[in-house]
Amino acid sequence: MKNKYALVAIGLLLVAAISPTLASDWRAFRGPDGSSYAATDAKLPDTFDIESGENVAWQTKLPGRGVSGPVVTGGRVLITSSSGVNRDRLHVVAIDDESGEQLWHRQFWATGRTLCHPSSANAAPTPATDGERVFAFYSSNDLACFDLDGNMQWFRGLVLDHPGLGNDVGMASSPVVAGDVVVVQCDCQANSFAAAFDCKTGEERWSIERPASANWASPVAMDVMVEGKPVPAVLFQSREGLVAHAADNGRLLWKYGMGCSSIPSAAGGDGVVYVPTGGGLSAIATSADHTGERQLWKDSSLKCGNASPIVSSAGLLVLSSAGVLNCVSPEDQEAVWRKRRLGGRFWATPVAAGDRLYALSDAGEVIIVDLAEGKVLNKCSLGKDQATFGSPAMADGALYLRSHDYVWKIAAE
């Protein structure tokens, strides 16, 4: 392979770049760096039991329903929900991380289209936080900012400036914080765009047109090398390809013209991003200074389904919708192990901590996997009728799970 040595270097940098500890914050969909992975010495439990309370720190009832994931910052677990016959009542809830008690609950009305799939909810995008504020985004394309004490800072009903936003099954792209802006991707059959808003004021910093096609993938924030210097950037994918824009002003840094998947999102490494496509998974060089083929490799056997790929120290992890888990080398897609069947159907992106993977099926079953061999260690149920579509969070030695009805904190006793 002509890129063999470059890819080995990328792989070494990738492992070195992974967070050394399971930090106290999980600030966005798929965590602080969009990899869904945290290296850690703090051992998360290999088992838990909801009925007996074994390794269950707390369980808290949520208003309405939602398929967004929780975020964790400043001793708070923050989560969104929606309710009402028309799904137009929007909720943001803050829970005390230590006790599980509700700290505050804010409600407001949707301004945009609330139609979504029966198994989904208006509260589909996972919120994001910069550590001082939480940015709650919804399928109705309403973006609300609260401080961590629950005081609304600003609100943007994006459909007011962009009529026609929405699709027949609901929007689900999650926001991402990049520097001092929060970025949202609003791709649909018409009037598609992405925009960055000032975290403090809500003022629009920049906006770009996007392909007119339904898309549920989320943007990825990462540094891109430009003239030898790292530049904060945001990557957007669609069926038309992958583009990188500067986070501060939205200028186009580069584009890759091969089509990408419209559901699972790309996972960033160091100098490379792993992008789900309709035909498998591709490794794409992210430097604006890159010469030669931007696609470093492609593997048609790695089918992501709905869950996004995970970059871990064990390898690159890919889970299909039918529960087939693969682990390959990020350098050259050589198998570490393949075709481990977990059982169940999967919408949520799993999370991995140290040498463990936690995969959440849509029936509320948590499958815990030893990443060294791909061996299933345990299957733990969240209970009857606990449909689960939101991706878990991890922080400070704990795992956070949500169903439509509840959020749980799982931690070793």
C-alpha positions as CSV (number, residue, x, y, z in Angstrom):
1,M,0.0,0.0,0.0
2,K,1.5,3.3,-1.1
3,N,0.3,5.2,2.0
4,K,1.5,2.4,4.4
5,Y,4.1,4.4,6.3
6,A,2.0,7.6,6.5
7,L,-0.9,5.5,7.9
8,V,1.3,3.9,10.5
9,A,2.4,7.3,11.7
10,I,-1.2,8.5,11.8
11,G,-2.2,5.4,13.9
12,L,0.5,6.1,16.4
13,L,-0.5,9.7,16.7
14,L,-4.2,8.7,17.0
15,V,-3.6,6.5,20.0
16,A,-1.5,9.1,21.6
17,A,-4.2,11.7,21.0
18,I,-6.9,9.8,22.9
19,S,-7.8,11.4,26.2
20,P,-5.7,9.8,29.0
21,T,-8.4,9.8,31.6
22,L,-12.1,9.5,31.8
23,A,-12.7,13.2,32.4
24,S,-15.4,14.7,34.5
25,D,-17.2,16.2,31.4
26,W,-19.0,14.6,28.5
27,R,-20.0,17.7,26.6
28,A,-21.5,16.6,23.3
29,F,-22.8,13.7,21.2
30,R,-20.0,11.1,21.3
31,G,-18.0,13.0,23.9
32,P,-15.3,15.7,24.0
33,D,-13.5,14.8,20.8
34,G,-16.2,13.0,18.9
35,S,-14.6,9.6,19.2
36,S,-17.0,8.0,21.7
37,Y,-14.0,6.7,23.6
38,A,-12.1,7.6,26.8
39,A,-9.0,5.9,28.0
40,T,-9.3,5.4,31.7
41,D,-7.9,3.7,34.8
42,A,-11.2,4.1,36.5
43,K,-13.0,0.8,35.9
44,L,-16.6,1.0,34.8
45,P,-18.7,-1.9,36.0
46,D,-18.9,-5.1,33.9
47,T,-22.5,-5.7,35.2
48,F,-25.4,-3.8,36.8
49,D,-29.0,-4.7,37.7
50,I,-31.8,-2.1,37.6
51,E,-34.2,-4.1,39.8
52,S,-31.7,-4.8,42.7
53,G,-29.9,-1.5,42.3
54,E,-26.5,-3.2,41.9
55,N,-24.0,-0.6,40.5
56,V,-26.9,1.8,39.9
57,A,-26.1,5.2,41.5
58,W,-29.5,6.6,40.6
59,Q,-32.5,6.5,38.3
60,T,-34.5,9.7,37.5
61,K,-37.8,10.1,35.7
62,L,-37.9,12.4,32.7
63,P,-40.7,14.5,31.3
64,G,-42.1,13.6,27.9
65,R,-39.9,11.5,25.7
66,G,-36.7,11.8,23.8
67,V,-33.9,10.0,21.9
68,S,-31.2,12.5,22.6
69,G,-28.2,11.5,24.7
70,P,-27.2,13.1,28.1
71,V,-24.3,15.5,28.5
72,V,-22.3,16.0,31.7
73,T,-20.6,19.1,32.9
74,G,-20.1,21.1,36.2
75,G,-21.7,18.4,38.3
76,R,-24.8,18.4,36.2
77,V,-26.4,15.9,33.8
78,L,-28.2,17.8,31.1
79,I,-30.8,16.2,28.9
80,T,-33.7,17.2,26.6
81,S,-37.2,15.9,26.1
82,S,-40.4,16.8,24.2
83,S,-44.0,16.3,25.0
84,G,-47.6,17.1,23.9
85,V,-49.8,15.6,21.2
86,N,-48.0,17.6,18.6
87,R,-44.6,17.2,20.3
88,D,-44.3,20.9,20.5
89,R,-43.5,21.3,24.2
90,L,-39.8,21.3,24.6
91,H,-37.9,20.5,27.8
92,V,-34.4,20.9,29.2
93,V,-33.7,19.2,32.5
94,A,-30.6,19.5,34.8
95,I,-29.9,16.6,37.2
96,D,-27.5,16.7,40.1
97,D,-24.7,14.2,39.2
98,E,-24.1,13.1,42.7
99,S,-27.7,12.5,43.9
100,G,-29.8,12.2,40.8
101,E,-32.1,14.9,42.0
102,Q,-33.6,17.4,39.5
103,L,-31.9,20.8,39.8
104,W,-34.1,22.6,37.3
105,H,-36.5,22.0,34.5
106,R,-37.3,24.5,31.7
107,Q,-40.1,24.4,29.2
108,F,-40.9,26.3,26.1
109,W,-42.7,26.0,22.8
110,A,-41.4,24.8,19.5
111,T,-41.6,27.2,16.6
112,G,-40.8,24.9,13.7
113,R,-42.1,21.6,12.3
114,T,-42.5,18.9,14.9
115,L,-43.5,15.9,12.7
116,C,-41.2,12.9,13.3
117,H,-41.1,9.1,13.2
118,P,-43.2,7.4,15.8
119,S,-40.1,5.8,17.4
120,S,-38.3,9.1,17.5
121,A,-39.1,12.5,19.2
122,N,-38.7,16.2,18.7
123,A,-35.9,15.9,21.3
124,A,-33.7,13.9,18.9
125,P,-30.4,15.9,18.8
126,T,-28.1,15.5,21.8
127,P,-27.4,18.9,23.4
128,A,-23.9,20.4,23.6
129,T,-22.2,22.4,26.3
130,D,-19.1,24.6,26.6
131,G,-18.9,24.1,30.3
132,E,-20.8,27.4,31.1
133,R,-23.9,27.0,29.0
134,V,-26.0,24.2,27.5
135,F,-27.2,24.4,23.9
136,A,-30.4,22.5,23.4
137,F,-31.4,21.7,19.8
138,Y,-34.5,20.0,18.5
139,S,-36.0,18.4,15.4
140,S,-38.1,21.5,15.1
141,N,-34.9,23.5,14.5
142,D,-35.2,25.4,17.7
143,L,-31.9,26.3,19.4
144,A,-32.0,27.4,23.0
145,C,-29.1,28.4,25.3
146,F,-29.3,28.2,29.1
147,D,-26.6,28.8,31.7
148,L,-26.0,25.9,34.1
149,D,-28.4,27.4,36.6
150,G,-31.3,27.2,34.1
151,N,-31.4,30.9,33.1
152,M,-32.2,31.3,29.4
153,Q,-29.5,33.2,27.6
154,W,-30.9,33.3,24.1
155,F,-33.2,31.5,21.7
156,R,-33.1,31.0,17.9
157,G,-36.2,29.6,16.0
158,L,-34.3,28.8,12.9
159,V,-37.4,28.1,10.8
160,L,-38.2,31.8,11.0
161,D,-35.3,32.7,8.8
162,H,-35.3,29.4,6.9
163,P,-38.9,28.4,6.0
164,G,-39.4,24.8,4.9
165,L,-36.9,23.2,7.3
166,G,-37.8,19.6,8.2
167,N,-38.3,16.2,6.7
168,D,-40.9,13.4,7.0
169,V,-39.3,11.5,9.8
170,G,-37.7,14.4,11.8
171,M,-34.3,16.0,12.1
172,A,-31.6,14.6,14.3
173,S,-28.2,16.2,13.7
174,S,-26.6,17.2,17.0
175,P,-24.9,20.6,17.6
176,V,-21.2,20.9,18.3
177,V,-19.2,23.6,20.1
178,A,-16.1,24.7,18.1
179,G,-14.2,27.4,19.9
180,D,-16.6,30.2,20.9
181,V,-19.4,29.2,18.5
182,V,-22.0,26.5,18.5
183,V,-22.6,24.9,15.1
184,V,-25.7,23.3,13.8
185,Q,-26.3,21.3,10.6
186,C,-29.8,21.6,9.1
187,D,-29.9,19.4,6.0
188,C,-33.3,18.6,4.4
189,Q,-34.9,18.4,1.0
190,A,-35.0,22.2,0.7
191,N,-33.3,25.3,2.2
192,S,-30.5,23.2,3.7
193,F,-27.8,25.2,5.6
194,A,-25.3,25.0,8.4
195,A,-24.6,28.0,10.8
196,A,-22.4,29.0,13.7
197,F,-23.8,31.1,16.5
198,D,-21.9,33.0,19.2
199,C,-22.0,30.9,22.4
200,K,-22.6,34.0,24.6
201,T,-25.0,36.1,22.5
202,G,-26.6,33.7,20.0
203,E,-25.6,36.1,17.2
204,E,-25.1,34.3,13.8
205,R,-21.4,34.4,13.0
206,W,-21.6,32.6,9.6
207,S,-23.9,30.4,7.5
208,I,-23.2,28.2,4.5
209,E,-25.6,26.5,2.0
210,R,-25.8,22.8,2.2
211,P,-27.0,20.1,-0.3
212,A,-30.8,19.8,-0.6
213,S,-31.1,16.3,0.7
214,A,-32.3,14.7,4.0
215,N,-29.4,14.0,6.3
216,W,-29.2,13.0,10.0
217,A,-25.4,13.0,10.4
218,S,-23.8,15.4,12.9
219,P,-21.0,17.9,12.3
220,V,-17.5,17.1,13.7
221,A,-15.3,19.7,15.3
222,M,-11.5,19.1,15.0
223,D,-8.3,20.9,14.1
224,V,-7.2,20.8,10.5
225,M,-3.6,21.6,9.4
226,V,-3.5,24.7,7.2
227,E,0.0,25.9,6.0
228,G,1.5,23.8,8.8
229,K,-0.6,25.3,11.6
230,P,-3.7,23.7,13.3
231,V,-6.9,25.6,12.5
232,P,-10.2,24.8,14.4
233,A,-12.6,23.4,11.8
234,V,-16.0,21.8,11.4
235,L,-16.5,18.9,9.1
236,F,-19.9,18.3,7.4
237,Q,-20.9,15.1,5.5
238,S,-23.6,14.4,3.0
239,R,-24.4,12.2,0.1
240,E,-22.3,14.6,-2.0
241,G,-19.2,14.2,0.1
242,L,-17.3,15.7,3.0
243,V,-16.3,19.4,3.5
244,A,-14.2,21.2,6.1
245,H,-14.9,24.8,7.0
246,A,-13.0,27.1,9.4
247,A,-14.8,27.4,12.7
248,D,-14.2,31.1,13.1
249,N,-15.6,32.4,9.7
250,G,-17.0,29.4,7.8
251,R,-14.5,29.6,4.9
252,L,-14.1,26.4,2.9
253,L,-10.8,24.6,3.7
254,W,-11.2,21.6,1.5
255,K,-13.8,19.2,0.1
256,Y,-13.9,15.5,-0.7
257,G,-16.3,14.6,-3.4
258,M,-17.2,11.0,-2.8
259,G,-20.6,10.4,-1.2
260,C,-20.9,9.8,2.6
261,S,-23.7,8.3,4.7
262,S,-26.6,10.4,5.8
263,I,-27.1,8.7,9.2
264,P,-23.9,7.7,11.1
265,S,-21.4,10.5,11.6
266,A,-17.7,10.6,10.9
267,A,-15.2,9.9,13.8
268,G,-12.1,12.1,14.0
269,G,-8.6,11.0,14.8
270,D,-5.3,12.9,14.5
271,G,-4.9,14.0,10.9
272,V,-7.5,11.6,9.7
273,V,-11.3,11.2,9.8
274,Y,-13.2,7.9,9.4
275,V,-16.3,8.5,7.3
276,P,-19.2,6.1,6.9
277,T,-20.3,5.8,3.2
278,G,-23.0,3.9,1.4
279,G,-20.3,1.4,0.4
280,G,-18.5,0.9,3.8
281,L,-16.0,3.1,5.7
282,S,-13.3,5.4,4.3
283,A,-10.2,7.0,6.0
284,I,-9.9,10.6,4.8
285,A,-6.8,12.8,5.4
286,T,-7.9,16.1,7.0
287,S,-5.0,18.4,6.4
288,A,-5.7,21.2,4.0
289,D,-2.0,20.9,3.0
290,H,-2.5,17.2,2.0
291,T,-1.3,16.2,-1.5
292,G,-2.3,13.2,-3.4
293,E,-5.4,11.1,-2.8
294,R,-7.3,12.4,0.2
295,Q,-8.9,8.9,0.6
296,L,-6.3,6.8,2.4
297,W,-8.3,3.6,2.4
298,K,-11.8,2.2,1.9
299,D,-13.3,-1.0,3.3
300,S,-16.6,-2.1,1.8
301,S,-17.0,-4.8,4.5
302,L,-17.3,-2.3,7.4
303,K,-21.0,-1.4,7.5
304,C,-21.9,1.2,10.1
305,G,-25.7,1.0,9.9
306,N,-27.0,3.7,12.2
307,A,-24.2,3.8,14.8
308,S,-21.2,6.0,14.2
309,P,-17.7,4.4,14.2
310,I,-15.6,4.6,17.4
311,V,-11.9,5.3,17.6
312,S,-10.4,3.4,20.5
313,S,-7.0,2.1,21.6
314,A,-8.1,-1.4,20.7
315,G,-8.8,-0.3,17.1
316,L,-11.5,1.2,14.9
317,L,-14.9,-0.2,16.0
318,V,-17.8,-0.5,13.7
319,L,-21.3,-1.8,14.7
320,S,-24.0,-2.6,12.2
321,S,-27.7,-2.1,12.7
322,A,-28.1,-5.8,13.1
323,G,-25.5,-6.0,15.9
324,V,-22.4,-7.2,14.1
325,L,-19.3,-5.7,15.7
326,N,-15.9,-5.4,13.9
327,C,-12.6,-4.1,15.1
328,V,-9.9,-3.2,12.6
329,S,-6.6,-1.4,12.6
330,P,-7.1,2.4,11.8
331,E,-3.8,2.3,9.8
332,D,-4.7,-0.2,7.1
333,Q,-8.1,-1.7,8.1
334,E,-6.5,-5.1,8.9
335,A,-8.7,-7.1,11.2
336,V,-8.0,-7.1,15.0
337,W,-11.2,-9.3,15.2
338,R,-14.4,-9.4,13.2
339,K,-18.0,-10.4,13.1
340,R,-18.8,-10.5,16.8
341,R,-22.6,-10.8,17.0
342,L,-24.1,-8.9,19.9
343,G,-27.8,-9.6,19.2
344,G,-30.5,-7.0,18.9
345,R,-31.0,-3.9,16.8
346,F,-28.9,-0.8,17.3
347,W,-29.6,2.9,16.6
348,A,-27.4,4.5,19.4
349,T,-23.7,4.9,18.9
350,P,-21.9,2.8,21.6
351,V,-19.3,4.2,23.9
352,A,-16.0,2.6,24.9
353,A,-13.9,3.1,28.1
354,G,-10.5,1.5,28.4
355,D,-10.9,-2.0,27.2
356,R,-14.7,-2.1,27.5
357,L,-17.4,-1.3,25.0
358,Y,-21.0,-0.5,26.1
359,A,-23.5,-0.9,23.3
360,L,-27.2,0.0,23.8
361,S,-29.8,-1.9,21.8
362,D,-33.2,-0.3,20.9
363,A,-34.9,-2.7,23.4
364,G,-33.0,-1.3,26.3
365,E,-30.3,-4.0,26.6
366,V,-26.7,-2.9,27.4
367,I,-24.2,-5.3,25.9
368,I,-20.7,-5.1,27.6
369,V,-17.8,-6.2,25.4
370,D,-14.2,-7.0,26.2
371,L,-12.3,-5.1,23.4
372,A,-9.2,-7.3,23.7
373,E,-11.0,-10.3,22.1
374,G,-14.4,-9.0,21.2
375,K,-16.0,-11.2,23.9
376,V,-19.4,-10.4,25.3
377,L,-19.1,-10.2,29.1
378,N,-22.6,-9.4,30.1
379,K,-26.0,-8.2,28.9
380,C,-27.9,-6.0,31.3
381,S,-31.5,-4.9,30.8
382,L,-32.9,-1.4,31.6
383,G,-36.3,-2.9,32.1
384,K,-39.4,-3.8,30.2
385,D,-40.7,-1.3,27.6
386,Q,-37.6,0.9,27.9
387,A,-37.0,1.8,24.3
388,T,-33.5,3.3,23.9
389,F,-32.2,5.3,20.9
390,G,-30.0,7.9,22.6
391,S,-26.2,7.4,22.8
392,P,-24.8,7.0,26.3
393,A,-22.4,9.3,28.0
394,M,-19.4,8.6,30.2
395,A,-17.8,10.9,32.9
396,D,-15.7,10.5,36.0
397,G,-16.0,6.7,36.2
398,A,-19.7,6.5,35.4
399,L,-21.9,5.5,32.5
400,Y,-25.1,7.5,31.8
401,L,-28.0,5.9,29.9
402,R,-31.4,7.3,28.8
403,S,-34.6,5.8,27.6
404,H,-37.7,7.7,26.6
405,D,-38.8,7.7,30.3
406,Y,-35.7,7.7,32.5
407,V,-32.0,8.5,32.8
408,W,-29.7,6.3,34.8
409,K,-26.2,6.7,36.3
410,I,-24.3,3.4,36.3
411,A,-21.1,3.3,38.5
412,A,-19.2,0.7,40.5
413,E,-20.3,0.6,44.2
